[in-house]
Structure formats: structure tokens, C-alpha cells
Amino acid sequence: MSLTHRRYLIAFLSLGVAFGGQGLPASAEGRCPPGSYPVGGQGVGGCAPIAAGGTAPPSQPRPTGRWHKTWGAISSSSTGMVGVSVGRMSRAEALSEAQGYCASKGATDCDGFAYENQCAALADPPARSGVPSAVSTGPTEGAARSEAVKRCEAHGAGTCKAVYSDCSKPVFESY
């Protein structure tokens, strides 16, 4: 090889190194021919074709966050006082809040009902019927209301009316 050819070769290789190999022709990944990528583990390897988009297949999906359960509660007394809570992070927190609201209205016998990641409803009987209110849960407010009325009326109260319903839905926390 002549001195001139060596100088051109050295200059060409120097440019490739200076630009991080960007000026050099592309080659296949690792031990695989162009248009494919390595697969398999240590000692057992192979090649697979690169997808139509020109990239290797995606790795396993990664979670983007997590779901948190939430709680709700309904607390009622024999005097008709009611307290409610929804969207709390613990059962104890939901019950405490609902019972606190019930007691703040002067009731001394508040009894709580807690529910998690669902809907709940309270149905009252007609005044002076002697029948207690009824509470029920369901996947939707409508289903919970319907079941609460059905339970109230099953105690012989006549026509009961749903007076409260709400849903305690899970909360998504993004990473």
C-alpha cells in the first residue's frame, strides 16, 4: 500500500472515531446479520428478525403507577341522625369521620357501616313506622339504592325511600 493510500485510510478511520462511528456504515447487532437482533441467554443464542418498525420488540410493560383502595362509611342512630364519609384511605378513618358527623348532631348511639371500592346507599322508612333504616352496597349507585330500598321494605315498613348514596372509588397514583 502506498503512502498516499495509508494517509487516506488513517484520515477515514480518524473521522469515524471522531464522530463516534456515525460516519461508518451500520452493522447488525452483536453476532447477528443485518436485519436481525440477538435473542437467547448465555450459551444459547440465536437471532430474530427486527420488527417492521426497525426496532427490536419492546420489553415487558412497566407499571405507570398503582391503585389505592378507598373507604366510605355510613353511621346512623336510633334517633335518625346520620353521618357519612367517602374516599378515605382506611376503614378506621372512614368510620371515625362518619360516626363523628353523626354524633355532632347530638346522637349518642351512632352505629357505622363501612364499605370499600364500591357504592353504598341508605334508605329510610316512612316516619313513625318503627322500622330501622337500611344500608346496602353495590357496583353502582343505582344498584346500591335499589337494594337498600328493598331491604328497608322487607322489614314491613311500606314504601321506603333512598335518602343517600355515594361511591368510594379507587384512586390511581402515577409514578
Secondary structure as UniProt FT lines:
FT   HELIX           3..18
FT   TURN            19..23
FT   TURN            30..31
FT   TURN            34..35
FT   STRAND          36..41
FT   TURN            42..43
FT   STRAND          44..49
FT   TURN            52..53
FT   STRAND          65..68
FT   STRAND          71..76
FT   TURN            78..79
FT   STRAND          82..88
FT   HELIX           91..104
FT   TURN            105..106
FT   STRAND          111..116
FT   STRAND          119..124
FT   TURN            127..128
FT   STRAND          134..138
FT   HELIX           141..154
FT   TURN            155..156
FT   STRAND          161..167
FT   STRAND          171..174
//
